[in-house]
Amino acid sequence: MNWQKILAAERTITIVGSIAVGSSGVYAFVVAGLCRIMFNLDENLTLLWIGIPLFVMFLIVHICLLPKQLRKAGLIK
């Protein structure tokens, strides 16, 4: 592998990883906040038992689905 391919792979991993972590965090925070308000739950309980599992689930889904969408948008090759 030459250095251009290594840099392209590193760029793709960085872009997909950072967008996946950011969007997963936002979605998990919004859903946990709505559950906290609707069911009148404690903040620590909500973030621990709803927010973290949702974050992990969204992260896995985003890592699987984002590369196709980012290629369509032209952010990665």
N, CA, C and O atoms as a DFTB+ gen file, in Angstrom:
308 C
 N C O
     1  1       0.838      -1.190       0.000
     2  2       0.000       0.000       0.000
     3  2       0.878       1.247       0.000
     4  3       1.807       1.361       0.799
     5  1       0.585       2.157      -0.879
     6  2       1.354       3.384      -0.868
     7  2       0.732       4.394       0.100
     8  3      -0.342       4.163       0.656
     9  1       1.415       5.491       0.284
    10  2       0.980       6.448       1.310
    11  2      -0.316       7.150       0.938
    12  3      -1.051       7.573       1.830
    13  1      -0.624       7.291      -0.351
    14  2      -1.883       7.939      -0.742
    15  2      -3.087       7.079      -0.374
    16  3      -4.113       7.602       0.060
    17  1      -2.969       5.772      -0.542
    18  2      -4.052       4.872      -0.152
    19  2      -4.217       4.834       1.357
    20  3      -5.338       4.769       1.862
    21  1      -3.111       4.873       2.070
    22  2      -3.180       4.893       3.533
    23  2      -3.863       6.166       4.019
    24  3      -4.709       6.112       4.911
    25  1      -3.504       7.307       3.441
    26  2      -4.128       8.569       3.830
    27  2      -5.601       8.605       3.456
    28  3      -6.409       9.153       4.205
    29  1      -5.968       8.034       2.315
    30  2      -7.375       7.993       1.917
    31  2      -8.179       7.112       2.873
    32  3      -9.300       7.460       3.244
    33  1      -7.618       5.990       3.265
    34  2      -8.305       5.105       4.211
    35  2      -8.440       5.784       5.572
    36  3      -9.489       5.693       6.208
    37  1      -7.391       6.457       6.017
    38  2      -7.442       7.165       7.305
    39  2      -8.463       8.290       7.265
    40  3      -9.173       8.516       8.244
    41  1      -8.543       8.993       6.152
    42  2      -9.515      10.084       6.008
    43  2     -10.941       9.537       6.056
    44  3     -11.807      10.119       6.710
    45  1     -11.186       8.434       5.373
    46  2     -12.513       7.821       5.367
    47  2     -12.901       7.362       6.761
    48  3     -14.024       7.607       7.202
    49  1     -11.991       6.702       7.458
    50  2     -12.265       6.219       8.814
    51  2     -12.545       7.385       9.749
    52  3     -13.454       7.311      10.575
    53  1     -11.776       8.459       9.629
    54  2     -11.970       9.625      10.493
    55  2     -13.312      10.302      10.222
    56  3     -14.030      10.653      11.159
    57  1     -13.649      10.482       8.966
    58  2     -14.910      11.156       8.628
    59  2     -16.100      10.329       9.081
    60  3     -17.000      10.842       9.747
    61  1     -16.110       9.039       8.720
    62  2     -17.241       8.186       9.094
    63  2     -17.330       8.055      10.607
    64  3     -18.425       8.121      11.165
    65  1     -16.207       7.870      11.278
    66  2     -16.218       7.713      12.736
    67  2     -16.697       8.948      13.469
    68  3     -17.506       8.852      14.392
    69  1     -16.202      10.108      13.064
    70  2     -16.593      11.321      13.783
    71  2     -18.057      11.684      13.534
    72  3     -18.755      12.106      14.456
    73  1     -18.520      11.524      12.303
    74  2     -19.931      11.814      12.025
    75  2     -20.824      10.806      12.732
    76  3     -21.884      11.173      13.238
    77  1     -20.412       9.537      12.776
    78  2     -21.209       8.506      13.447
    79  2     -21.297       8.769      14.950
    80  3     -22.375       8.658      15.534
    81  1     -20.182       9.112      15.574
    82  2     -20.195       9.387      17.019
    83  2     -21.046      10.618      17.325
    84  3     -21.844      10.602      18.262
    85  1     -20.883      11.674      16.549
    86  2     -21.645      12.899      16.787
    87  2     -23.138      12.717      16.607
    88  3     -23.923      13.124      17.463
    89  1     -23.537      12.111      15.503
    90  2     -24.966      11.946      15.256
    91  2     -25.594      10.935      16.210
    92  3     -26.748      11.100      16.606
    93  1     -24.861       9.901      16.582
    94  2     -25.384       8.936      17.548
    95  2     -25.599       9.588      18.910
    96  3     -26.598       9.330      19.581
    97  1     -24.659      10.432      19.309
    98  2     -24.807      11.135      20.573
    99  2     -25.999      12.065      20.601
   100  3     -26.717      12.138      21.598
   101  1     -26.210      12.774      19.509
   102  2     -27.353      13.697      19.434
   103  2     -28.671      12.935      19.501
   104  3     -29.560      13.291      20.275
   105  1     -28.799      11.889      18.692
   106  2     -30.047      11.125      18.675
   107  2     -30.318      10.448      20.019
   108  3     -31.454      10.447      20.493
   109  1     -29.293       9.879      20.626
   110  2     -29.474       9.225      21.925
   111  2     -29.870      10.249      22.995
   112  3     -30.719       9.968      23.841
   113  1     -29.259      11.427      22.958
   114  2     -29.585      12.472      23.921
   115  2     -31.031      12.935      23.770
   116  3     -31.734      13.128      24.762
   117  1     -31.470      13.112      22.528
   118  2     -32.845      13.567      22.289
   119  2     -33.853      12.518      22.758
   120  3     -34.827      12.857      23.430
   121  1     -33.630      11.258      22.412
   122  2     -34.567      10.200      22.813
   123  2     -34.569      10.024      24.326
   124  3     -35.633       9.862      24.924
   125  1     -33.398      10.053      24.956
   126  2     -33.333       9.924      26.420
   127  2     -34.031      11.111      27.091
   128  3     -34.721      10.935      28.096
   129  1     -33.860      12.299      26.551
   130  2     -34.536      13.473      27.109
   131  2     -36.045      13.388      26.983
   132  3     -36.772      13.738      27.913
   133  1     -36.517      12.924      25.835
   134  2     -37.965      12.766      25.661
   135  2     -38.526      11.699      26.599
   136  3     -39.609      11.872      27.157
   137  1     -37.796      10.601      26.775
   138  2     -38.249       9.557      27.710
   139  2     -38.266      10.090      29.143
   140  3     -39.162       9.764      29.922
   141  1     -37.279      10.903      29.480
   142  2     -37.224      11.481      30.830
   143  2     -38.427      12.379      31.078
   144  3     -39.019      12.341      32.156
   145  1     -38.788      13.181      30.094
   146  2     -39.918      14.093      30.251
   147  2     -41.242      13.341      30.249
   148  3     -42.107      13.605      31.084
   149  1     -41.406      12.405      29.317
   150  2     -42.692      11.706      29.176
   151  2     -42.981      10.784      30.359
   152  3     -44.121      10.705      30.818
   153  1     -41.958      10.087      30.854
   154  2     -42.179       9.115      31.919
   155  2     -41.757       9.603      33.296
   156  3     -41.818       8.847      34.266
   157  1     -41.327      10.865      33.393
   158  2     -40.944      11.488      34.656
   159  2     -39.891      10.654      35.396
   160  3     -40.056      10.319      36.569
   161  1     -38.804      10.328      34.682
   162  2     -37.732       9.513      35.242
   163  2     -36.613      10.390      35.789
   164  3     -36.519      11.573      35.462
   165  1     -35.772       9.797      36.620
   166  2     -34.596      10.475      37.143
   167  2     -33.565      10.651      36.023
   168  3     -33.466       9.811      35.128
   169  1     -32.810      11.733      36.075
   170  2     -31.859      12.040      35.011
   171  2     -30.755      10.986      34.895
   172  3     -30.440      10.538      33.792
   173  1     -30.169      10.590      36.024
   174  2     -29.094       9.594      35.991
   175  2     -29.596       8.247      35.481
   176  3     -28.913       7.577      34.705
   177  1     -30.777       7.857      35.914
   178  2     -31.368       6.595      35.480
   179  2     -31.624       6.617      33.974
   180  3     -31.350       5.641      33.276
   181  1     -32.139       7.710      33.495
   182  2     -32.453       7.826      32.072
   183  2     -31.195       7.767      31.216
   184  3     -31.153       7.032      30.230
   185  1     -30.177       8.527      31.579
   186  2     -28.953       8.524      30.782
   187  2     -28.228       7.191      30.852
   188  3     -27.636       6.761      29.863
   189  1     -28.262       6.535      31.994
   190  2     -27.556       5.267      32.145
   191  2     -28.261       4.126      31.430
   192  3     -27.615       3.358      30.717
   193  1     -29.562       3.999      31.603
   194  2     -30.281       2.839      31.087
   195  2     -30.957       3.058      29.741
   196  3     -31.348       2.091      29.087
   197  1     -31.102       4.300      29.319
   198  2     -31.702       4.569      28.011
   199  2     -30.675       5.208      27.070
   200  3     -30.542       4.787      25.921
   201  1     -29.966       6.199      27.542
   202  2     -29.045       6.949      26.692
   203  2     -27.852       6.153      26.205
   204  3     -27.542       6.178      25.014
   205  1     -27.176       5.449      27.096
   206  2     -25.980       4.702      26.698
   207  2     -26.303       3.538      25.759
   208  3     -25.631       3.391      24.738
   209  1     -27.314       2.697      26.064
   210  2     -27.636       1.639      25.088
   211  2     -28.086       2.179      23.725
   212  3     -27.752       1.600      22.692
   213  1     -28.834       3.275      23.719
   214  2     -29.232       3.871      22.443
   215  2     -28.031       4.421      21.686
   216  3     -27.957       4.307      20.463
   217  1     -27.093       5.016      22.412
   218  2     -25.881       5.531      21.783
   219  2     -25.111       4.406      21.094
   220  3     -24.675       4.560      19.953
   221  1     -24.945       3.290      21.774
   222  2     -24.214       2.156      21.198
   223  2     -24.958       1.608      19.980
   224  3     -24.343       1.309      18.956
   225  1     -26.274       1.477      20.092
   226  2     -27.063       0.958      18.981
   227  2     -27.003       1.898      17.773
   228  3     -26.788       1.448      16.647
   229  1     -27.192       3.197      18.004
   230  2     -27.119       4.162      16.915
   231  2     -25.720       4.201      16.297
   232  3     -25.581       4.363      15.085
   233  1     -24.692       4.055      17.120
   234  2     -23.320       4.074      16.611
   235  2     -23.085       2.906      15.656
   236  3     -22.492       3.089      14.593
   237  1     -23.535       1.725      16.015
   238  2     -23.377       0.563      15.146
   239  2     -24.153       0.759      13.845
   240  3     -23.639       0.473      12.764
   241  1     -25.378       1.242      13.947
   242  2     -26.189       1.467      12.748
   243  2     -25.564       2.534      11.860
   244  3     -25.523       2.374      10.640
   245  1     -25.083       3.608      12.447
   246  2     -24.498       4.675      11.641
   247  2     -23.203       4.241      10.973
   248  3     -22.949       4.622       9.831
   249  1     -22.383       3.460      11.651
   250  2     -21.144       2.990      11.036
   251  2     -21.457       2.084       9.846
   252  3     -20.728       2.086       8.855
   253  1     -22.527       1.319       9.940
   254  2     -22.909       0.439       8.822
   255  2     -23.533       1.214       7.664
   256  3     -23.284       0.876       6.506
   257  1     -24.326       2.230       7.937
   258  2     -25.085       2.912       6.899
   259  2     -24.436       4.186       6.350
   260  3     -24.702       4.568       5.210
   261  1     -23.598       4.840       7.137
   262  2     -23.068       6.137       6.708
   263  2     -22.162       6.107       5.488
   264  3     -22.259       7.026       4.675
   265  1     -21.290       5.125       5.294
   266  2     -20.409       5.216       4.126
   267  2     -21.155       5.358       2.798
   268  3     -20.715       6.112       1.931
   269  1     -22.261       4.658       2.623
   270  2     -23.021       4.766       1.372
   271  2     -23.580       6.175       1.207
   272  3     -23.503       6.746       0.119
   273  1     -24.137       6.738       2.267
   274  2     -24.708       8.084       2.188
   275  2     -23.635       9.147       1.994
   276  3     -23.849      10.121       1.273
   277  1     -22.485       8.968       2.630
   278  2     -21.407       9.946       2.475
   279  2     -20.782       9.880       1.088
   280  3     -20.311      10.893       0.572
   281  1     -20.773       8.700       0.483
   282  2     -20.295       8.607      -0.902
   283  2     -21.252       9.333      -1.846
   284  3     -20.814      10.005      -2.779
   285  1     -22.557       9.197      -1.605
   286  2     -23.535       9.912      -2.434
   287  2     -23.367      11.419      -2.291
   288  3     -23.502      12.158      -3.266
   289  1     -23.073      11.872      -1.085
   290  2     -22.894      13.313      -0.839
   291  2     -21.552      13.826      -1.333
   292  3     -21.354      15.038      -1.430
   293  1     -20.631      12.930      -1.644
   294  2     -19.336      13.343      -2.158
   295  2     -18.306      13.639      -1.088
   296  3     -17.256      14.203      -1.394
   297  1     -18.575      13.273       0.168
   298  2     -17.586      13.530       1.219
   299  2     -16.462      12.525       1.222
   300  3     -15.336      12.855       1.594
   301  1     -16.748      11.290       0.810
   302  2     -15.707      10.279       0.708
   303  2     -15.785       9.623      -0.662
   304  3     -16.813       9.682      -1.338
   305  1     -14.681       8.999      -1.061
   306  2     -14.637       8.348      -2.377
   307  2     -14.884       6.870      -2.236
   308  3     -14.887       6.147      -3.232
